[in-house]
Amino acid sequence: MSDKQEFGYKHDDNKVMASLLKDFAPALNEVMKVGTFGANKYTRGNWLLVDNAIERYNDAMWRHLLSDGVDEESGLDHLYHAAWNILAVITLIKRQEDGIKKHNP
């Protein structure tokens, strides 16, 4: 009997375990607050249009990592801002690798 015919079999041995993100739900919620703050301050997706964005968000990440406590403007911990910036840099690098040009999401 082939795998296609076996009941209860699924070919997902080498796939990522996406449900692991639930383990980080509290942290991701804080990062989403930073994203919401930024979307309200600017426009949702504006960060994808920033010139020299990888360098600028990398710099922002370091500014937040080197700061203690809470960001005065947002009221959110600098560490949460740093995490948002890390995700932004990773996303921008991946988009660049995939040949995705700047555009509104």
MDAnalysis code that builds the backbone (N, CA, C; Angstrom):
import MDAnalysis as mda
import numpy as np

u = mda.Universe.empty(315, n_residues=105, atom_resindex=np.repeat(np.arange(105), 3), trajectory=True)
u.add_TopologyAttr("name", ["N", "CA", "C"] * 105)
u.add_TopologyAttr("resid", np.arange(1, 106))
u.add_TopologyAttr("resname", ["MET", "SER", "ASP", "LYS", "GLN", "GLU", "PHE", "GLY", "TYR", "LYS", "HIS", "ASP", "ASP", "ASN", "LYS", "VAL", "MET", "ALA", "SER", "LEU", "LEU", "LYS", "ASP", "PHE", "ALA", "PRO", "ALA", "LEU", "ASN", "GLU", "VAL", "MET", "LYS", "VAL", "GLY", "THR", "PHE", "GLY", "ALA", "ASN", "LYS", "TYR", "THR", "ARG", "GLY", "ASN", "TRP", "LEU", "LEU", "VAL", "ASP", "ASN", "ALA", "ILE", "GLU", "ARG", "TYR", "ASN", "ASP", "ALA", "MET", "TRP", "ARG", "HIS", "LEU", "LEU", "SER", "ASP", "GLY", "VAL", "ASP", "GLU", "GLU", "SER", "GLY", "LEU", "ASP", "HIS", "LEU", "TYR", "HIS", "ALA", "ALA", "TRP", "ASN", "ILE", "LEU", "ALA", "VAL", "ILE", "THR", "LEU", "ILE", "LYS", "ARG", "GLN", "GLU", "ASP", "GLY", "ILE", "LYS", "LYS", "HIS", "ASN", "PRO"])
u.atoms.positions = np.array([
    [0.851, -1.181, 0.000],
    [0.000, 0.000, 0.000],
    [0.893, 1.239, 0.000],
    [0.636, 2.215, -0.866],
    [1.441, 3.433, -0.907],
    [1.017, 4.363, 0.225],
    [1.887, 5.356, 0.511],
    [1.585, 6.327, 1.567],
    [0.272, 7.056, 1.304],
    [-0.041, 7.301, 0.035],
    [-1.263, 8.002, -0.306],
    [-2.498, 7.216, 0.102],
    [-2.378, 5.930, 0.188],
    [-3.525, 5.088, 0.504],
    [-3.633, 4.780, 1.994],
    [-2.594, 5.057, 2.758],
    [-2.633, 4.771, 4.188],
    [-3.497, 5.800, 4.903],
    [-4.369, 5.311, 5.758],
    [-5.201, 6.219, 6.537],
    [-4.385, 6.816, 7.673],
    [-4.577, 8.087, 7.922],
    [-3.910, 8.744, 9.037],
    [-2.464, 9.114, 8.786],
    [-2.011, 9.078, 7.550],
    [-0.633, 9.448, 7.249],
    [-0.601, 10.829, 6.616],
    [0.372, 11.630, 7.000],
    [0.545, 12.964, 6.428],
    [2.028, 13.195, 6.195],
    [2.379, 13.668, 5.020],
    [3.775, 13.920, 4.656],
    [4.210, 15.287, 5.177],
    [4.569, 15.370, 6.450],
    [5.013, 16.645, 7.007],
    [6.285, 16.497, 7.850],
    [7.031, 15.432, 7.576],
    [8.230, 15.148, 8.363],
    [9.259, 16.275, 8.337],
    [9.446, 16.931, 7.217],
    [10.495, 17.949, 7.094],
    [9.943, 19.366, 7.042],
    [8.724, 19.564, 7.503],
    [8.115, 20.894, 7.489],
    [8.280, 21.563, 8.843],
    [8.280, 22.894, 8.835],
    [8.424, 23.629, 10.087],
    [7.190, 23.410, 10.963],
    [7.408, 23.464, 12.254],
    [6.324, 23.304, 13.224],
    [5.770, 24.693, 13.540],
    [4.876, 25.180, 12.693],
    [4.356, 26.540, 12.816],
    [3.680, 26.782, 14.163],
    [3.132, 25.764, 14.747],
    [2.437, 25.929, 16.031],
    [3.385, 26.321, 17.166],
    [4.693, 26.219, 16.927],
    [5.648, 26.657, 17.945],
    [5.533, 28.151, 18.234],
    [4.988, 28.913, 17.296],
    [4.808, 30.348, 17.528],
    [3.918, 30.603, 18.745],
    [2.993, 29.678, 19.023],
    [2.115, 29.847, 20.189],
    [2.921, 29.909, 21.483],
    [4.094, 29.278, 21.512],
    [4.948, 29.316, 22.702],
    [5.401, 30.742, 23.006],
    [5.420, 31.583, 21.980],
    [5.890, 32.955, 22.127],
    [4.751, 33.968, 22.091],
    [3.539, 33.522, 22.315],
    [2.365, 34.405, 22.208],
    [2.486, 35.675, 23.049],
    [2.917, 35.600, 24.316],
    [3.018, 36.851, 25.088],
    [4.021, 37.836, 24.482],
    [5.149, 37.342, 24.042],
    [6.161, 38.215, 23.438],
    [5.674, 38.768, 22.109],
    [5.057, 37.927, 21.291],
    [4.559, 38.383, 20.000],
    [3.456, 39.417, 20.167],
    [2.653, 39.287, 21.206],
    [1.614, 40.273, 21.481],
    [2.233, 41.648, 21.743],
    [3.344, 41.680, 22.484],
    [4.027, 42.953, 22.750],
    [4.614, 43.534, 21.467],
    [5.169, 42.678, 20.613],
    [5.716, 43.135, 19.332],
    [4.583, 43.661, 18.448],
    [3.415, 43.020, 18.491],
    [2.269, 43.503, 17.719],
    [1.806, 44.870, 18.216],
    [1.952, 45.134, 19.512],
    [1.619, 46.463, 20.038],
    [2.545, 47.518, 19.438],
    [3.828, 47.177, 19.305],
    [4.778, 48.098, 18.673],
    [4.373, 48.333, 17.218],
    [4.042, 47.258, 16.513],
    [3.611, 47.387, 15.126],
    [2.356, 48.232, 14.989],
    [1.427, 48.058, 15.912],
    [0.190, 48.840, 15.900],
    [0.485, 50.307, 16.159],
    [1.377, 50.571, 17.112],
    [1.781, 51.954, 17.381],
    [2.348, 52.590, 16.118],
    [3.247, 51.879, 15.443],
    [3.857, 52.397, 14.220],
    [2.851, 52.582, 13.096],
    [1.923, 51.645, 12.947],
    [0.904, 51.754, 11.897],
    [0.001, 52.957, 12.138],
    [-0.294, 53.230, 13.406],
    [-1.126, 54.392, 13.735],
    [-0.361, 55.700, 13.581],
    [0.928, 55.677, 13.898],
    [1.753, 56.891, 13.803],
    [2.010, 57.255, 12.340],
    [2.293, 56.264, 11.528],
    [2.597, 56.469, 10.116],
    [1.418, 55.946, 9.303],
    [1.622, 54.862, 8.605],
    [0.584, 54.161, 7.853],
    [0.978, 52.695, 7.864],
    [0.001, 51.820, 7.923],
    [0.319, 50.393, 7.899],
    [1.120, 50.073, 6.632],
    [2.237, 49.400, 6.828],
    [3.095, 49.016, 5.713],
    [4.072, 50.082, 5.261],
    [4.022, 51.272, 5.862],
    [4.934, 52.353, 5.495],
    [6.396, 51.923, 5.627],
    [6.689, 51.089, 6.592],
    [8.070, 50.672, 6.842],
    [8.664, 49.941, 5.643],
    [7.821, 49.378, 4.775],
    [8.316, 48.691, 3.583],
    [8.784, 49.670, 2.505],
    [8.450, 50.940, 2.667],
    [8.761, 51.949, 1.653],
    [9.938, 52.836, 2.041],
    [10.483, 52.658, 3.217],
    [11.565, 53.500, 3.725],
    [12.844, 53.247, 2.933],
    [13.500, 54.328, 2.479],
    [14.780, 54.196, 1.785],
    [15.844, 53.685, 2.738],
    [16.732, 52.830, 2.225],
    [17.834, 52.278, 3.018],
    [17.307, 51.630, 4.300],
    [16.183, 50.944, 4.169],
    [15.437, 50.449, 5.328],
    [16.217, 49.437, 6.173],
    [16.950, 48.535, 5.557],
    [17.658, 47.515, 6.339],
    [18.643, 48.172, 7.299],
    [19.432, 49.095, 6.803],
    [20.395, 49.782, 7.661],
    [19.684, 50.621, 8.724],
    [18.625, 51.312, 8.340],
    [17.942, 52.201, 9.275],
    [17.213, 51.432, 10.373],
    [16.575, 50.314, 10.028],
    [15.895, 49.526, 11.064],
    [16.898, 48.740, 11.913],
    [18.040, 48.399, 11.319],
    [19.103, 47.777, 12.107],
    [19.630, 48.780, 13.136],
    [19.820, 50.026, 12.714],
    [20.242, 51.086, 13.647],
    [19.195, 51.290, 14.744],
    [17.922, 51.314, 14.363],
    [16.849, 51.483, 15.350],
    [16.843, 50.335, 16.351],
    [17.076, 49.116, 15.857],
    [17.148, 47.965, 16.747],
    [18.217, 48.182, 17.817],
    [19.399, 48.621, 17.382],
    [20.493, 48.837, 18.334],
    [20.199, 49.973, 19.299],
    [19.573, 51.035, 18.814],
    [19.201, 52.130, 19.724],
    [18.284, 51.616, 20.831],
    [17.322, 50.772, 20.464],
    [16.396, 50.237, 21.466],
    [17.081, 49.221, 22.383],
    [17.974, 48.402, 21.827],
    [18.693, 47.435, 22.661],
    [19.595, 48.129, 23.678],
    [20.112, 49.270, 23.313],
    [21.017, 49.998, 24.197],
    [20.292, 50.937, 25.157],
    [18.971, 50.963, 25.065],
    [18.157, 51.798, 25.959],
    [17.496, 50.925, 27.010],
    [17.334, 51.471, 28.187],
    [16.673, 50.736, 29.269],
    [15.243, 51.205, 29.426],
    [14.417, 50.320, 29.921],
    [13.064, 50.695, 30.316],
    [12.108, 50.858, 29.162],
    [11.287, 51.899, 29.289],
    [10.150, 52.098, 28.401],
    [10.417, 53.260, 27.441],
    [10.048, 53.082, 26.197],
    [10.115, 54.141, 25.206],
    [9.097, 55.212, 25.577],
    [9.558, 56.455, 25.696],
    [8.682, 57.544, 26.151],
    [7.491, 57.774, 25.230],
    [7.728, 57.733, 23.941],
    [6.657, 58.066, 22.990],
    [5.555, 57.012, 22.959],
    [5.934, 55.732, 22.926],
    [4.935, 54.662, 22.789],
    [4.453, 54.113, 24.119],
    [5.277, 54.257, 25.160],
    [4.950, 53.641, 26.442],
    [5.225, 52.151, 26.477],
    [5.928, 51.655, 25.471],
    [6.245, 50.228, 25.365],
    [7.735, 50.015, 25.617],
    [8.069, 48.867, 26.168],
    [9.448, 48.535, 26.501],
    [10.347, 48.611, 25.261],
    [11.540, 49.142, 25.440],
    [12.509, 49.224, 24.343],
    [12.812, 47.839, 23.766],
    [12.798, 46.826, 24.590],
    [13.071, 45.473, 24.108],
    [12.034, 45.025, 23.084],
    [10.769, 45.410, 23.276],
    [9.711, 45.062, 22.321],
    [9.940, 45.782, 20.994],
    [10.394, 47.041, 21.080],
    [10.728, 47.786, 19.863],
    [11.901, 47.125, 19.137],
    [12.903, 46.685, 19.887],
    [14.059, 46.016, 19.279],
    [13.612, 44.754, 18.548],
    [12.716, 43.985, 19.170],
    [12.222, 42.760, 18.544],
    [11.478, 43.072, 17.246],
    [10.664, 44.139, 17.256],
    [9.957, 44.521, 16.025],
    [10.968, 44.852, 14.933],
    [12.007, 45.603, 15.286],
    [13.021, 45.979, 14.307],
    [13.767, 44.765, 13.765],
    [14.045, 43.794, 14.609],
    [14.697, 42.561, 14.141],
    [13.806, 41.870, 13.109],
    [12.512, 41.755, 13.402],
    [11.586, 41.130, 12.454],
    [11.508, 41.926, 11.154],
    [11.538, 43.241, 11.252],
    [11.507, 44.079, 10.052],
    [12.747, 43.836, 9.196],
    [13.913, 43.808, 9.820],
    [15.162, 43.583, 9.074],
    [15.144, 42.208, 8.409],
    [14.738, 41.183, 9.142],
    [14.678, 39.838, 8.566],
    [13.722, 39.824, 7.373],
    [12.568, 40.445, 7.532],
    [11.582, 40.479, 6.452],
    [12.126, 41.210, 5.237],
    [12.772, 42.341, 5.448],
    [13.334, 43.104, 4.338],
    [14.433, 42.322, 3.619],
    [15.257, 41.624, 4.371],
    [16.311, 40.802, 3.762],
    [15.693, 39.681, 2.934],
    [14.682, 39.008, 3.493],
    [14.027, 37.917, 2.762],
    [13.334, 38.436, 1.504],
    [12.679, 39.583, 1.604],
    [12.028, 40.168, 0.421],
    [13.076, 40.494, -0.646],
    [14.222, 41.025, -0.207],
    [15.306, 41.344, -1.136],
    [15.809, 40.062, -1.811],
    [16.016, 39.018, -1.021],
    [16.477, 37.734, -1.571],
    [15.474, 37.142, -2.556],
    [14.189, 37.379, -2.294],
    [13.132, 36.858, -3.158],
    [12.822, 37.778, -4.333],
    [13.551, 38.902, -4.427],
    [13.375, 39.821, -5.536],
    [12.101, 40.647, -5.463],
    [11.581, 40.842, -4.247],
    [10.358, 41.628, -4.082],
    [10.740, 43.092, -3.950],
    [10.205, 43.891, -4.837],
    [10.466, 45.322, -4.825],
    [9.593, 45.999, -3.772],
    [9.934, 47.241, -3.432],
    [9.132, 48.012, -2.487],
    [7.733, 48.222, -3.063],
    [6.754, 48.041, -2.232],
    [5.370, 48.360, -2.589],
    [4.510, 48.260, -1.341],
    [3.340, 48.823, -1.418],
    [2.423, 48.714, -0.287],
    [1.985, 47.270, -0.133],
    [1.919, 46.806, 1.133],
    [1.505, 45.398, 1.347],
    [0.048, 45.190, 0.998],
])
